[in-house]
Amino acid sequence: MSSQDIPEENLPAEQDTEPGAVTVADERNPFADPGLPPHEHRIQDIDERAARRSERTVAMLFTLSMLATIAFIASYVAIPKDKSIYVFPIGHISALNFALGLTLGVALFLIGAGAVHWARTLMSDVEIADERHPIEAPPEVKAKVLADFKTGAEESQLGRRKLIRNTMLGALALVPLSGIVLLRDLGPLPGTSLRHTLWSKGKLLVNMNTNQPMRPADVAVGSLTFAKPEGLEEHDENFQVEIAKAALMIVRLQPDNIKDKRELQWSHQGIVAFSKICTHVGCPISLYEQQTHHVLCPCHQSTFDLSDGARVIFGPAGHALPQLRIGVNADGYLEALGDFEEPVGPAFWERG
């Protein structure tokens, strides 16, 4: 079919305009650029009193956000954790969780609402058409971007509307306090608790299996025994915390087999006491090889030589197991001569 056979009304429109010129879209040229509608000014653009009302509204929203954040902190401090309230239709829930969720949600919502109201009523809403350009930006485009940015910054009126700026900064500064306050739930500050255990001068070594004080005769050559400090019982509230730091491995070696002379001085008749807590990630060590005097951590296979100051001979552990100085009291029981001289477990890597 030739062009002569096509009805005239179905023929494409002739291009009688310059390239890039704006034409009116119709059935013959549906992809023409229709252009932008005339810009309609908002009341805030022509009435300064309306603009100030919008400014006060935004400032009020940011101020209410600050109050909600303060209410969040006050709720966290004042409301008991075990108190519950009835909320329809959920039922009984924690009063603390309800208050924290409500106040934090309101604080964040008000910041968002203030920013939206600010953008819709005070920031410039003039639509600007711009031609697409290659990915590589020429110098004149970069200059235009910077100019547009400066224009946008000026039109946001952030410098002029100081009330909005100050209240917005206040709201944004207070909201992170919610997360900081929640850090309290991580537990009390450790202080020096990680550097000390329940061991002290005169504390008896108690066998963890029999729960009886240990005598030198109770430790056979080549055996491995686990001990805890005198007075620490399983029903104690802090038993798990304290035993995780104070648990001991008791091994009896032939004095001639001990390579580290300090280890020999801190022992009694070849009975040595080392921390049971691996210095890698804190797993309890429980595997002992009698012939080599090596102990193995079952978690990641860190291996320590108890005849050489419990130094690391294999695995990811970075430090030797701390040794506890022990002796025998007047009644013939094994006792500690002080606490560990370095932190146990993996809590500290800058030992010494």
C-alpha positions as CSV (number, residue, x, y, z in Angstrom):
1,M,0.0,0.0,0.0
2,S,1.4,3.4,-1.0
3,S,1.1,6.6,0.8
4,Q,-1.5,7.7,-1.8
5,D,-3.8,4.9,-0.5
6,I,-3.8,6.1,3.1
7,P,-6.5,8.5,4.1
8,E,-5.2,12.0,4.7
9,E,-6.4,12.1,8.3
10,N,-4.3,9.0,9.2
11,L,-1.1,10.5,7.8
12,P,1.5,11.6,10.4
13,A,1.7,15.3,11.0
14,E,4.4,17.1,9.1
15,Q,7.3,18.4,11.2
16,D,7.0,22.1,10.6
17,T,8.5,23.2,13.8
18,E,12.1,23.5,15.0
19,P,13.7,20.5,16.8
20,G,13.1,20.7,20.5
21,A,10.2,23.1,20.1
22,V,7.1,22.6,22.2
23,T,4.1,21.4,20.3
24,V,0.6,20.5,21.3
25,A,-0.1,16.8,21.7
26,D,-3.0,15.4,19.6
27,E,-4.0,12.2,17.8
28,R,-1.5,12.9,15.0
29,N,1.4,13.7,17.3
30,P,0.7,12.0,20.7
31,F,4.3,12.2,21.9
32,A,4.7,16.0,21.6
33,D,5.7,17.9,24.8
34,P,2.4,19.4,26.1
35,G,4.4,21.9,28.2
36,L,3.8,22.9,31.8
37,P,0.6,24.4,33.1
38,P,0.8,28.0,34.4
39,H,2.1,28.1,37.9
40,E,-0.4,28.9,40.6
41,H,0.9,30.7,43.6
42,R,0.0,29.5,47.1
43,I,-1.3,31.9,49.7
44,Q,1.9,31.7,51.6
45,D,3.8,32.9,48.5
46,I,1.8,36.2,48.4
47,D,0.7,36.7,52.0
48,E,3.5,37.0,54.6
49,R,1.0,36.5,57.4
50,A,0.0,33.2,56.0
51,A,3.7,32.3,55.7
52,R,4.3,33.1,59.3
53,R,1.3,31.0,60.3
54,S,2.8,28.1,58.5
55,E,6.1,28.8,60.1
56,R,4.5,28.7,63.5
57,T,2.7,25.5,62.7
58,V,6.0,23.8,61.6
59,A,7.7,25.1,64.7
60,M,4.8,23.8,66.9
61,L,5.2,20.3,65.4
62,F,8.9,20.2,66.0
63,T,8.4,21.5,69.6
64,L,5.8,18.8,70.2
65,S,8.3,16.3,68.9
66,M,10.8,17.5,71.5
67,L,8.2,17.1,74.2
68,A,7.4,13.6,73.0
69,T,11.1,12.6,73.2
70,I,11.2,14.0,76.8
71,A,8.1,12.0,77.6
72,F,9.8,8.9,76.2
73,I,12.8,9.4,78.5
74,A,10.5,10.1,81.5
75,S,8.4,7.0,80.8
76,Y,11.5,4.9,80.6
77,V,12.7,6.1,84.0
78,A,9.4,6.4,85.9
79,I,7.3,3.4,84.7
80,P,8.0,0.1,86.4
81,K,8.9,-2.8,84.1
82,D,6.3,-5.2,85.7
83,K,3.3,-2.8,85.4
84,S,0.7,-3.7,82.9
85,I,-2.4,-1.9,81.4
86,Y,-5.4,-2.9,79.4
87,V,-5.5,-1.6,75.9
88,F,-8.5,-2.4,73.7
89,P,-8.5,-4.6,71.6
90,I,-5.0,-5.9,72.4
91,G,-5.6,-6.8,76.0
92,H,-3.1,-6.5,78.9
93,I,0.3,-5.3,77.8
94,S,3.3,-3.8,79.4
95,A,2.7,-0.2,80.4
96,L,6.4,0.6,79.8
97,N,6.4,-0.8,76.3
98,F,3.2,0.9,75.4
99,A,4.4,4.3,76.7
100,L,7.8,3.9,74.9
101,G,6.2,2.9,71.6
102,L,3.6,5.7,71.8
103,T,6.0,8.5,72.7
104,L,8.8,7.5,70.3
105,G,6.2,7.0,67.5
106,V,4.7,10.5,68.1
107,A,8.2,12.1,68.2
108,L,9.2,10.7,64.9
109,F,5.8,11.3,63.3
110,L,5.8,15.0,64.3
111,I,9.3,15.5,62.8
112,G,8.0,14.0,59.5
113,A,4.8,16.0,59.6
114,G,6.7,19.2,60.3
115,A,9.1,18.6,57.4
116,V,6.2,17.8,55.0
117,H,4.2,20.9,56.1
118,W,7.3,23.0,55.7
119,A,7.9,21.7,52.2
120,R,4.3,22.0,51.0
121,T,3.7,25.6,52.3
122,L,7.0,27.4,52.5
123,M,9.5,25.8,50.2
124,S,9.4,26.7,46.5
125,D,7.0,24.6,44.4
126,V,7.7,26.0,41.0
127,E,8.0,23.2,38.4
128,I,11.0,23.6,36.1
129,A,11.4,21.7,32.9
130,D,14.9,20.7,32.0
131,E,16.2,18.9,28.9
132,R,17.9,15.6,29.4
133,H,21.6,15.7,29.1
134,P,24.4,13.1,28.6
135,I,25.7,11.2,31.6
136,E,29.0,13.1,31.4
137,A,28.4,16.5,32.9
138,P,30.2,19.4,31.1
139,P,31.4,22.3,33.2
140,E,28.4,24.5,32.4
141,V,26.1,21.7,33.8
142,K,28.1,21.5,37.0
143,A,27.9,25.2,37.3
144,K,24.1,25.0,36.8
145,V,23.7,22.3,39.4
146,L,25.6,24.4,42.0
147,A,23.5,27.4,41.1
148,D,20.3,25.4,41.4
149,F,21.5,24.1,44.8
150,K,22.1,27.6,46.0
151,T,18.7,28.7,44.7
152,G,17.0,25.8,46.4
153,A,18.8,26.6,49.7
154,E,17.7,30.2,49.4
155,E,14.1,29.2,48.5
156,S,13.9,26.8,51.5
157,Q,14.1,29.9,53.7
158,L,16.1,28.0,56.2
159,G,18.3,31.0,57.0
160,R,15.3,33.4,57.1
161,R,12.9,31.2,59.1
162,K,15.1,30.9,62.1
163,L,12.2,29.7,64.3
164,I,11.7,26.7,62.1
165,R,15.5,26.1,61.9
166,N,16.0,26.2,65.6
167,T,13.0,24.0,66.5
168,M,13.9,21.5,63.8
169,L,17.5,21.2,65.1
170,G,16.2,20.8,68.6
171,A,13.8,18.0,67.6
172,L,16.5,16.2,65.6
173,A,19.0,16.6,68.4
174,L,16.7,15.1,71.0
175,V,15.3,12.1,69.2
176,P,18.7,10.2,69.3
177,L,18.5,10.4,73.1
178,S,15.8,7.8,73.0
179,G,18.3,5.2,71.7
180,I,21.0,6.3,74.1
181,V,18.6,5.9,77.1
182,L,17.8,2.4,76.0
183,L,21.4,1.4,76.4
184,R,20.6,1.1,80.1
185,D,19.0,-2.3,79.4
186,L,22.3,-3.7,78.4
187,G,23.0,-4.0,82.1
188,P,25.0,-2.1,84.7
189,L,28.3,-0.5,83.8
190,P,31.1,-3.1,84.2
191,G,33.4,-0.8,86.2
192,T,36.2,-3.0,87.5
193,S,34.1,-6.2,87.7
194,L,35.8,-7.7,84.6
195,R,39.2,-7.3,86.2
196,H,38.4,-9.1,89.4
197,T,36.8,-12.4,90.4
198,L,35.7,-13.9,93.7
199,W,39.1,-15.3,94.4
200,S,41.1,-13.6,97.2
201,K,43.7,-14.5,99.7
202,G,42.5,-17.4,102.0
203,K,39.6,-18.5,99.8
204,L,39.4,-22.3,99.8
205,L,39.4,-24.3,96.5
206,V,36.1,-26.3,96.5
207,N,35.6,-29.3,94.2
208,M,32.8,-28.5,91.8
209,N,31.7,-32.2,91.7
210,T,31.7,-33.0,95.5
211,N,31.2,-29.4,96.7
212,Q,33.9,-30.1,99.3
213,P,37.2,-28.2,100.1
214,M,40.1,-29.8,98.4
215,R,43.3,-31.2,100.0
216,P,46.5,-31.9,98.0
217,A,45.9,-35.6,98.4
218,D,42.6,-35.3,96.5
219,V,44.5,-34.3,93.3
220,A,46.1,-37.3,91.6
221,V,49.0,-36.9,89.1
222,G,47.5,-36.5,85.6
223,S,44.0,-35.9,86.7
224,L,41.9,-32.8,85.8
225,T,39.6,-31.4,88.5
226,F,37.4,-28.3,88.4
227,A,37.1,-26.0,91.3
228,K,35.2,-22.9,92.5
229,P,35.7,-20.4,95.3
230,E,34.5,-21.1,98.8
231,G,31.0,-19.7,99.4
232,L,29.8,-19.7,95.8
233,E,26.7,-21.8,95.6
234,E,24.5,-22.8,92.6
235,H,21.4,-21.2,94.1
236,D,23.1,-17.8,94.4
237,E,21.5,-15.1,92.2
238,N,24.8,-14.2,90.5
239,F,26.2,-17.8,90.3
240,Q,26.4,-17.9,86.5
241,V,28.1,-14.6,86.3
242,E,30.7,-15.3,89.0
243,I,31.4,-18.9,88.0
244,A,32.1,-17.7,84.4
245,K,35.0,-15.7,85.8
246,A,36.2,-17.8,88.7
247,A,36.0,-21.4,87.4
248,L,39.4,-23.2,87.8
249,M,41.1,-26.2,86.3
250,I,43.2,-28.1,88.8
251,V,46.0,-30.3,87.4
252,R,48.8,-32.1,89.2
253,L,52.1,-32.3,87.3
254,Q,55.5,-33.6,88.1
255,P,57.5,-30.6,89.2
256,D,60.3,-31.7,86.8
257,N,57.8,-31.4,83.9
258,I,56.9,-27.8,84.6
259,K,58.9,-25.6,82.2
260,D,57.7,-22.2,83.4
261,K,59.5,-21.4,86.7
262,R,56.9,-18.8,87.7
263,E,54.2,-21.5,87.3
264,L,56.2,-23.7,89.6
265,Q,56.4,-21.0,92.2
266,W,52.7,-20.4,92.1
267,S,51.8,-24.1,92.5
268,H,51.9,-26.4,95.4
269,Q,53.8,-29.7,95.0
270,G,53.0,-29.6,91.3
271,I,49.4,-28.8,91.7
272,V,48.6,-25.9,89.3
273,A,45.4,-23.8,89.0
274,F,44.5,-22.1,85.7
275,S,41.4,-20.3,84.6
276,K,38.9,-22.7,82.9
277,I,37.7,-19.9,80.6
278,C,39.2,-19.8,77.1
279,T,40.8,-16.6,76.1
280,H,39.3,-16.7,72.6
281,V,35.5,-16.3,73.1
282,G,35.1,-17.5,76.7
283,C,34.1,-21.1,76.2
284,P,34.7,-23.5,79.2
285,I,37.7,-25.7,78.6
286,S,37.1,-29.4,79.5
287,L,39.4,-31.6,77.5
288,Y,42.8,-32.7,79.0
289,E,45.6,-34.8,77.4
290,Q,47.6,-36.3,80.2
291,Q,50.7,-37.3,78.3
292,T,51.3,-33.9,76.7
293,H,49.7,-31.7,79.5
294,H,47.7,-30.0,76.9
295,V,44.1,-28.7,77.4
296,L,41.8,-28.2,74.4
297,C,38.9,-25.8,74.1
298,P,36.0,-27.7,72.4
299,C,34.5,-24.6,70.7
300,H,37.4,-23.6,68.3
301,Q,40.2,-26.0,69.2
302,S,42.4,-23.5,71.0
303,T,45.1,-25.6,72.7
304,F,47.1,-24.6,75.8
305,D,50.2,-26.2,77.3
306,L,49.7,-26.4,81.1
307,S,53.3,-27.3,81.7
308,D,54.5,-24.1,80.1
309,G,52.4,-21.3,81.7
310,A,49.3,-22.4,79.7
311,R,50.6,-20.7,76.6
312,V,48.7,-21.1,73.4
313,I,50.2,-23.7,71.0
314,F,47.3,-23.9,68.6
315,G,44.1,-22.2,67.6
316,P,42.7,-18.7,67.6
317,A,43.2,-17.8,71.2
318,G,45.5,-14.9,71.6
319,H,46.7,-15.2,75.2
320,A,47.7,-17.8,77.7
321,L,45.2,-18.9,80.4
322,P,45.7,-16.8,83.6
323,Q,47.2,-18.8,86.6
324,L,45.9,-18.5,90.1
325,R,48.5,-18.6,92.9
326,I,47.6,-21.4,95.4
327,G,49.0,-22.8,98.7
328,V,47.9,-24.9,101.7
329,N,46.4,-23.4,104.8
330,A,47.0,-24.6,108.4
331,D,44.2,-27.1,108.1
332,G,45.8,-28.7,105.1
333,Y,43.3,-27.4,102.5
334,L,44.2,-25.8,99.2
335,E,43.6,-22.1,99.2
336,A,44.1,-19.1,96.9
337,L,46.9,-16.7,97.7
338,G,45.1,-13.8,95.9
339,D,43.1,-13.0,92.8
340,F,44.2,-13.5,89.2
341,E,46.7,-10.9,88.2
342,E,45.2,-10.4,84.8
343,P,41.6,-10.5,83.5
344,V,40.2,-13.9,82.7
345,G,38.5,-14.9,79.4
346,P,38.3,-12.8,76.2
347,A,37.2,-9.5,77.8
348,F,40.7,-7.9,77.5
349,W,43.2,-8.3,74.8
350,E,45.7,-5.6,76.0
351,R,47.0,-7.7,78.9
352,G,50.0,-6.9,80.9
